[in-house]
Amino acid sequence: MRKKRIAIFASGSGTNAERIMSHFRDHELGEVFIVLSNKPGAMVLERAARFNVSTRVFDRDTFYNSTEIPDLLRRLEISLIVLAGFLWLIPVDLIRAFPECIINIHPALLPKYGGKGMYGRHVHEAVIASGDKESGISIHYVNEIYDEGRIILQEKCEVRSDDSPESLAYRIHQLEYQYYSSLIEKLLPGLN
């Protein structure tokens, strides 16, 4: 049986992407086949190189006004697209090309604290300002609207009275590292 091929989209440092690449190095079910980024200088590209994973950088015009990216992913026989800190809205053409095969991780409990502009520090600041007693991660399928796809998994952590955005982010990252790769592994057998 051929390994399922995973494509990771990332815009930044790529710590989640690195964990996923590490998890699927020499894995019997799947492999990270390519990392795609909209930022030529993104640290995730260096991390991919260390794992000998091919990379592709694209611009806004290519992503939104051509079929180049969906065509590439079909040609590479990608089974699952994983967003790991990728901030652009996914085009409808890509969603249609890979239905229920694009997932994202969000650093809060959806449906609260989702939508355009709600990423990273912005999310943690909003959670703390609200007075909520818990936060967490939401792993969900991607649709045409930011953070509104069907939720696959949520895991929670406490929001402490003395939390800063950085201290809350640290605990959220631990949840991301603990659950994202294992969830991907569970999804792979059901994919083409």
N, C-alpha and C positions, 0 to 999 in steps of 0.2 A: 504494500500500500504506500502510495506517494505521500510524503509529508504535506500537510496543509500549509500554504504560504500566507504569511502575514505581512501586510504593509502598515507601517507606522507613519502617521502625519504628526509633525511636531514643529513648534515655532521657536522654542527657547533652549534652555540648558539641557533638557533631555534626561533628567534623572529617572522618570518613570520609564522612558524608552529604554534606558540602559538596563533597568531591572528586567524588563520584558526580554530584551536581547539575551541577557544572561540566563534567564529562565529557560529559553528555548534553544540555547546552544546545545547541540547534541541531544535534542529531545526527539522522542520517537513519533510524536503526533504532529508537530509543527515546527516551522522555522520562520524567523524574521527575514524576509527576502529583500526588502527595500525600505529605506527611510526617506520620506519626502518632506521638504520644508519650503516655506515661503520666504525664508531669510537666509541669504547666502552665508552669513557669518555665524549662524546658530551653532551653539556648542554641541547640539545633538548630532550634527554632521561629523564632528570629531569623534564622538562616542561611537557612532556607527562604524567609522573607519577602523577603530580599535577592535571591533568584532568582525571585521571583513564583510560588512553588510553594505551593499551598494546604496547609493544615494541619488536623489534627484531634487534639484532646486527649480522652482517655478515662480512665475510672477502672476500678478492679479489678472492680467489679460488672458494668459494661458489658462488659468484656473476657471475663469468665469465665461470666457468667450470662445472656447474651443473644446473639442472632445479629446484633446491630447492626453490628459491625465486618465480619464476612464479607459481610453483605448490602450494606454500603456499597461494599466492594471489588469485589463482583460488579457492582453498579450502575455503578461507574466503569470497568468493563471492564479491570481490572488484570490484567496478564499475569505479572508477577513481583513477589514480596514480598522485600525485602532488609532483613535485620536489620543494623543498624549501631550497635552499642552498646546493644542493647535487652536488658534483663535478666530480663524475665518469661518463664516457660515458655509456649510457644504452645499455646492450647487445641486439643483434638482436632478440634472443629468447624471451626476455621480451617484446620488441616492437611488435613482431608478436602475442604474446599471448594477448596483450591489444592494438589493433590497434586504433589510434585516441582516446585513453583513457589515455594517459600520457601527462601531460603538465608541462611546466617549466616557471619560470619567470626570465628574464635577466635584469640586471640593466643598460641597455643602449638601444638605438634605433637600432635594427637589420635592415639590415644585417651588418652594421658597428659595429665594436667592439665586434664581436662574435668569437667563436672558442676556441680551447684548450688554457688554461691559462688565458683566459679573464673572470675574475670573481673579485668581490669585488673591492678593491683599484686599482688593475691593470686596470680595465675598466675606473674608474673615472680619473686616471692619464692620460690615453690615450685620453679621451674626452677633458680634459683641454688642453693637449699638442697640440691637433689638431686645437684649436681655434674655434671649433664649438660653436654656440650660443645657442644650445639647446641639451638636453639629455632627458632621460626618461626611461620608462620601456617597455619591450616587453614580452607579454605572448604568448607562442607558443606551438604547438604540438611538441612532441619529435620524432625525427627519428634517423637514424644511424650516423648522423654527428652532432657534437656539434653546437647547436644554428641555425640549418638550417631548422627546421621543419616549417610548415605553421604558419604564425602569426595570432593569434586570436584577439589580442588587443594591441594597443600602446597608451601610454599617455606620454605627454611631460612636461618638466620644463625648465626654463631658465638656461643657464650656465652663471654665472656672472663673470665679469672681475677679481674680487678678490677671486674667489672660490679656495678653497683647495680641495683635494680629500675628506676630512672629511665633509666639508660643502656641497659639491655636494651630497655625499652619504646620508647625512641627508635628503635632499629633495627627493632623489630617494626612500629612505625607506618610506617616507610619502606616496608617490604614490603607492608603493607596498602594504602598509597596507590598503590604501583606495580601491584599485581595485581587489586584488587577490581573496579574499574571495567572493566578490560579483560576480566575473566572474565564479568562481567554482559553485556558486549557480545557475547561469544561464545555465550552461552546464548540471547539474544533471538530469533534466527532460528528456533529450534526450538519456540518457545512460541506458544500461541494468542493 
